[in-house]
Structures are given as structure tokens and as C-alpha cells.
Amino acid sequence: MNLWKSITPQLASLKSRVLVPELLRFVKEEYNKRPSQANEELLQVMLELFAQVNDAGSLHQQSAYTETILNLLANKKPALQKSALGCLLRHRRSAWHAYGQQLQSLCDPHQFRDQVRKFTLSTIEDTGIRRHVAPLYMRIIFGRLLTDQKQFSSAVFSALAQCTEVEVQLFLDLILAPLKSLGDFSGSADRILKSAEHLRKRMIDGEIRWGLLQALCNTIQHVLKYLAHKPGVNGPLLEFSLCLIALTYGISQ
């Protein structure tokens, strides 16, 4: 950790061919697979460093770097969210900078409920800017929902109620992201049964915890409670629920 703390933003830019792959490796192999306080603290130091580089668009492995930081923006830890947003705002993208302050306020749990009432995607008049801000906005409010569903669910889903079908789909994709390797839940009963069997094997192998599925079910319950009237919401979640029913039946046998 001390080594990362000693690196300046200027050096991080110059040595991005070394440092960016190390960041990506650490997130994938250490932080995601072996969560711990120590790994979280080291990741925080890494993100704070990259949040100070002059132009994130010039960093090595730009696409993979941006994708990783976007994933971290959906984290339930406010400090990590704030640092991840800081990294993204180092890109020279005017749409992000236009609403950077509002997005930063959403990362603060103490300001969140007040800010999310004032700043929704529907308040962005320019459709082009709105399209670019939406992925950041959705990840931040998703992370806040993970922080405390009881405290923030009403504010989160009130904001989602004002979103378009495409924007709500972004949120649904975040909910089901842990299971994306299972493929598409839609289609025939045979495909759903195959997804359930794949899910069962991953649980046996320890890749997916039952607690994660319980958390997903709780989140889906909130989505259906607040957003069942929105187009495109019920279908994917119903199919996922059928997959869970098939999984439960298979385990009981």
C-alpha cells in the first residue's frame, strides 16, 4: 500500500502500461474474489491515485480500465463510489462534466435523498447528454440501494419511475449482472431449466452464494413493488424467478 501511496499522478500517467494492468488484475483477482478490509483500503488508494491523473483517456488499456471503473461505481461503499466517479470524471467527456457536481452529491449518503429528488435523468433536457449520463447515474443509485434498501429504496425507485424503458433496463442489467454468465433467461422452458442447472453447479462450486440469490430476490421484490407498471420490467424478472423456482425444485430432488 505504501508503494501505491508514493506514486504521483504524473508518474501514474507515464507508467500506465504497468500500473493499469496491475489495477485491473487486483480488482479481478483480489478485490472481487477475496473481499477484505485490507483489499478495500488498497483499492481506495489506487482509485484516489487514478482520480488525479490529468487525462484518463490517455491511460493504457483504456476500454478495460473504463469498464472496470464503471463496475466499481455500482459498489455499495460510498467512498469507493466517490473515488470511482473521480476516475471517470478525469475523462474529457463534456456530458459527464456537465453534471459532475450532482453525481458527486449522489455518492454521499447524507445528501443522497435530497439530491435524488432534485436531480433525476428527466431533468436533463439534452437527450444526447442524458444518454451519456444515464450509465453513471444508474450505477450510483444502484450502489446506494445496496447500501441500505430500507433507507434508500423509496428515493431510488421514485427516481427510476421517471426514467425511460431503456434507462430502467440499465438498472435491471445491474441487478442481474452477477448471473450474466448464465446467459439469457428468456425463451423456452428448456432454456430456463438449463440456466437453473448451470446456476446449481456454480453454487456447488462456490462461485455463487445462496446469500447472493437471497439478496437478488429482495431487490427484485422492491423493483416489482415500485416499477411493475413500467414497460419491460416484468418479463426479465419473471423469467429469472422461474429459473430460481426450477433451481429450488432441482435441489429438493
C-alpha positions as CSV (number, residue, x, y, z in Angstrom):
1,M,0.0,0.0,0.0
2,N,2.8,2.4,0.8
3,L,4.2,1.9,-2.6
4,W,1.0,3.0,-4.2
5,K,0.8,6.0,-1.9
6,S,4.2,7.1,-3.0
7,I,3.2,7.2,-6.7
8,T,2.4,10.7,-8.1
9,P,-0.4,11.3,-10.6
10,Q,2.2,12.3,-13.2
11,L,4.1,9.1,-12.7
12,A,0.8,7.1,-12.9
13,S,0.2,8.6,-16.3
14,L,3.7,7.9,-17.5
15,K,3.7,4.3,-16.2
16,S,0.1,3.4,-17.0
17,R,1.3,0.4,-19.1
18,V,2.4,-1.1,-15.8
19,L,0.0,0.4,-13.3
20,V,-3.3,0.0,-15.2
21,P,-2.9,-3.8,-15.7
22,E,-2.0,-4.1,-12.1
23,L,-5.1,-2.3,-11.1
24,L,-7.3,-4.5,-13.3
25,R,-5.6,-7.6,-12.0
26,F,-6.1,-6.6,-8.4
27,V,-9.8,-5.8,-8.9
28,K,-10.5,-9.1,-10.7
29,E,-8.3,-11.5,-8.7
30,E,-8.0,-9.9,-5.3
31,Y,-10.8,-7.5,-4.5
32,N,-13.7,-9.4,-6.2
33,K,-12.6,-12.9,-5.2
34,R,-11.2,-12.2,-1.8
35,P,-13.0,-9.3,-0.3
36,S,-11.4,-7.9,2.9
37,Q,-10.8,-4.7,4.7
38,A,-7.2,-4.6,3.6
39,N,-8.1,-5.1,-0.1
40,E,-10.8,-2.5,0.1
41,E,-8.3,0.0,1.6
42,L,-5.7,-0.7,-1.0
43,L,-8.3,-0.3,-3.8
44,Q,-9.3,3.0,-2.3
45,V,-5.6,4.2,-2.5
46,M,-5.4,3.0,-6.1
47,L,-8.6,4.8,-7.2
48,E,-7.6,8.0,-5.4
49,L,-4.4,8.0,-7.4
50,F,-6.1,7.5,-10.8
51,A,-8.7,10.1,-9.8
52,Q,-5.9,12.7,-10.0
53,V,-4.4,11.8,-13.4
54,N,-4.6,14.6,-15.9
55,D,-6.3,12.7,-18.7
56,A,-7.8,9.3,-18.1
57,G,-8.5,8.9,-21.8
58,S,-4.7,8.5,-22.4
59,L,-4.3,5.6,-20.0
60,H,-3.2,2.2,-21.2
61,Q,-5.9,-0.4,-21.8
62,Q,-8.5,2.4,-21.9
63,S,-11.6,0.3,-22.6
64,A,-10.9,-2.3,-19.9
65,Y,-10.0,0.4,-17.5
66,T,-13.2,2.4,-18.0
67,E,-15.3,-0.8,-17.8
68,T,-13.7,-1.7,-14.5
69,I,-14.2,1.7,-13.0
70,L,-17.8,1.8,-14.2
71,N,-18.4,-1.5,-12.4
72,L,-16.9,-0.1,-9.2
73,L,-19.2,2.9,-9.5
74,A,-22.1,0.4,-8.6
75,N,-20.3,-0.5,-5.4
76,K,-22.2,-0.2,-2.1
77,K,-19.4,1.6,-0.4
78,P,-19.8,5.4,-0.7
79,A,-16.1,6.1,-0.5
80,L,-15.3,3.7,-3.4
81,Q,-18.1,5.1,-5.4
82,K,-16.9,8.6,-4.9
83,S,-13.3,7.7,-5.9
84,A,-14.5,5.7,-9.0
85,L,-16.6,8.7,-10.1
86,G,-13.5,10.8,-9.6
87,C,-11.6,8.5,-12.0
88,L,-14.4,8.7,-14.6
89,L,-14.6,12.5,-14.4
90,R,-10.9,12.6,-15.5
91,H,-12.1,11.6,-18.9
92,R,-12.6,14.6,-21.2
93,R,-16.3,14.0,-21.7
94,S,-18.3,17.1,-21.5
95,A,-21.6,15.3,-20.8
96,W,-20.1,13.8,-17.6
97,H,-18.6,17.1,-16.5
98,A,-21.8,19.0,-17.1
99,Y,-23.4,17.1,-14.2
100,G,-20.3,16.1,-12.2
101,Q,-21.3,18.0,-9.1
102,Q,-24.7,16.5,-9.0
103,L,-23.3,13.0,-9.5
104,Q,-20.8,13.6,-6.7
105,S,-23.6,14.6,-4.3
106,L,-25.4,11.3,-5.1
107,C,-22.4,9.4,-3.9
108,D,-22.8,10.9,-0.4
109,P,-25.4,9.0,1.6
110,H,-26.1,12.1,3.7
111,Q,-27.0,14.2,0.6
112,F,-28.5,11.3,-1.5
113,R,-32.2,11.5,-0.7
114,D,-32.3,15.3,-1.1
115,Q,-30.2,15.3,-4.3
116,V,-32.0,12.4,-6.0
117,R,-35.3,14.3,-5.6
118,K,-33.8,17.3,-7.3
119,F,-31.7,15.6,-9.9
120,T,-33.3,12.9,-11.9
121,L,-32.5,11.9,-15.5
122,S,-35.7,13.6,-16.5
123,T,-34.3,17.0,-15.6
124,I,-31.6,16.6,-18.3
125,E,-33.2,18.3,-21.4
126,D,-30.5,17.4,-23.9
127,T,-31.1,13.8,-24.9
128,G,-27.5,13.3,-26.0
129,I,-26.1,14.3,-22.7
130,R,-28.8,12.3,-20.9
131,R,-27.8,9.2,-22.8
132,H,-24.2,9.6,-21.6
133,V,-25.0,10.5,-18.0
134,A,-27.5,7.6,-17.5
135,P,-24.9,4.8,-17.1
136,L,-23.2,6.7,-14.3
137,Y,-26.5,7.8,-12.7
138,M,-27.9,4.2,-12.7
139,R,-24.8,2.7,-11.1
140,I,-24.7,5.3,-8.3
141,I,-28.3,4.9,-7.3
142,F,-27.9,1.1,-7.6
143,G,-25.0,1.2,-5.2
144,R,-27.0,3.3,-2.8
145,L,-29.8,0.7,-2.9
146,L,-27.2,-2.0,-1.9
147,T,-26.0,0.2,0.9
148,D,-29.4,0.2,2.7
149,Q,-32.6,-0.9,0.9
150,K,-34.9,0.2,3.8
151,Q,-33.4,3.7,4.0
152,F,-32.9,4.5,0.3
153,S,-35.4,2.3,-1.7
154,S,-38.2,4.8,-1.8
155,A,-35.9,7.6,-3.1
156,V,-34.2,5.3,-5.6
157,F,-37.4,3.9,-7.1
158,S,-39.1,7.3,-7.2
159,A,-36.2,8.4,-9.4
160,L,-36.5,5.3,-11.6
161,A,-40.2,5.9,-12.1
162,Q,-39.3,9.0,-14.1
163,C,-36.8,7.1,-16.4
164,T,-37.3,5.7,-19.8
165,E,-37.7,2.0,-20.6
166,V,-34.1,1.9,-21.9
167,E,-32.8,3.5,-18.7
168,V,-34.8,1.2,-16.4
169,Q,-33.3,-1.7,-18.4
170,L,-29.8,-0.5,-17.4
171,F,-30.9,-0.8,-13.8
172,L,-32.3,-4.3,-14.3
173,D,-29.0,-5.3,-16.0
174,L,-27.1,-4.2,-12.9
175,I,-29.4,-6.3,-10.7
176,L,-28.8,-9.5,-12.8
177,A,-25.1,-8.8,-13.5
178,P,-23.8,-11.4,-11.0
179,L,-25.6,-14.0,-13.1
180,K,-24.8,-12.7,-16.6
181,S,-22.6,-15.8,-17.4
182,L,-25.8,-17.9,-17.2
183,G,-26.9,-16.4,-20.5
184,D,-30.4,-15.3,-21.4
185,F,-33.2,-16.3,-19.0
186,S,-35.8,-15.6,-21.7
187,G,-37.3,-18.1,-24.1
188,S,-38.4,-21.7,-23.7
189,A,-38.9,-23.7,-20.5
190,D,-35.9,-25.8,-21.6
191,R,-33.6,-22.8,-21.7
192,I,-34.8,-21.7,-18.2
193,L,-34.2,-25.3,-16.9
194,K,-30.7,-25.3,-18.4
195,S,-30.0,-21.9,-16.7
196,A,-31.2,-23.3,-13.4
197,E,-28.9,-26.3,-13.7
198,H,-25.9,-24.1,-14.6
199,L,-26.7,-21.9,-11.6
200,R,-26.9,-25.0,-9.3
201,K,-23.5,-26.2,-10.4
202,R,-22.0,-22.8,-9.8
203,M,-23.5,-22.8,-6.3
204,I,-22.0,-26.2,-5.6
205,D,-18.6,-25.0,-6.8
206,G,-18.9,-22.0,-4.5
207,E,-18.9,-19.4,-7.3
208,I,-22.3,-18.1,-6.3
209,R,-23.5,-18.0,-2.7
210,W,-27.1,-18.6,-1.7
211,G,-27.0,-15.4,0.2
212,L,-26.4,-13.5,-3.1
213,L,-29.5,-15.1,-4.6
214,Q,-31.5,-14.1,-1.5
215,A,-30.3,-10.5,-1.8
216,L,-31.2,-10.5,-5.5
217,C,-34.7,-11.8,-4.6
218,N,-35.1,-9.0,-2.1
219,T,-34.0,-6.4,-4.6
220,I,-36.3,-7.9,-7.3
221,Q,-39.2,-7.7,-4.8
222,H,-38.6,-3.9,-4.4
223,V,-38.4,-3.5,-8.2
224,L,-41.7,-5.2,-8.7
225,K,-43.3,-3.3,-5.9
226,Y,-42.3,0.1,-7.3
227,L,-41.9,-0.4,-11.0
228,A,-44.2,-3.2,-12.1
229,H,-46.2,-0.7,-14.2
230,K,-43.1,0.2,-16.3
231,P,-42.8,-1.4,-19.7
232,G,-40.2,-4.1,-20.0
233,V,-39.8,-4.7,-16.2
234,N,-41.9,-7.8,-15.5
235,G,-40.7,-10.1,-18.3
236,P,-37.0,-10.5,-17.4
237,L,-37.6,-10.6,-13.7
238,L,-40.4,-13.2,-14.1
239,E,-38.2,-15.4,-16.2
240,F,-35.4,-15.1,-13.6
241,S,-37.9,-16.0,-10.8
242,L,-38.9,-19.1,-12.8
243,C,-35.2,-20.0,-13.0
244,L,-35.0,-19.8,-9.2
245,I,-38.1,-21.9,-8.8
246,A,-36.6,-24.6,-11.1
247,L,-33.3,-24.4,-9.1
248,T,-35.1,-24.8,-5.8
249,Y,-37.1,-27.8,-7.1
250,G,-33.9,-29.4,-8.5
251,I,-32.1,-29.1,-5.2
252,S,-35.1,-30.5,-3.3
253,Q,-35.0,-33.6,-5.6
